[in-house]
Amino acid sequence: MLFFIGPVLSLPLFTLGVILPHDMSYTDIGHSTRFLLLVCCVSFVGLLLPIYILPHYAAPVTSAIYASLLLAMQRIRRWHLRGERTGLAIVRAVSATCVVLLLLRAAAPLLHISVPPTVIHSWCSQD
């Protein structure tokens, strides 16, 4: 199960590495972003401690991941390419994709779209 959680928790670090310019240093990062990175790193180290891990152990860090992604999208929104506001188009495309996927997932039973079974078997799963 750790192979699912590791990439999810490293997503804010990857996003930060892609978004930041190459000449930017750690001191240029805002206090709120530093705090979110610290929360994600400490949570990742804490998730490495148990012998057996379940994905719901990482649920509390979800808000830190969403907040860091929103900060990254805020930074992307300011991008300009040849005088055009390309960052705004990227942010709108990501947001629209998320809404469409949510609606598609919610309407899957009505549209007779088969949804793969859950991998995690617990007391609340259909298995």
C-alpha positions, 0 to 999 in steps of 0.5 A: 500500500505504500506505493500508493501513498508515496506518490500522493504525498510527494505530489506537492514537492514535485509540483513545487519543483516544476513551478518554481524558477531555477534561480529561486531559493528556499528563502523565496518560498512563502511561509504558508507554502513552507508550512504545507511542505513541512506538514507533507514531509512530516506526514510522509515520514510518519507514514513510513513508521508502521509495518502495515499501512492503510491509505486512510492513515494519510487522509489527514494530510489531504487538506495540506495537499489540496492547499499546496496545489491551490497555491501552485495553481495560483502561481501558474495563473500568473504565467504569460507566454508571448503576451498571452495569459496561458496560465489562466487557460491551464488553471481553467482547464484543470478545474474544468477537468476535475468537475467533469470527472466528478460528474462522470463518476457520480453519474456512472451508475446511471450511464451504465459505466462499469466502475472497477472494484475497490482494492481495499477491503474493509467493513464498508466495502461492497466486497 
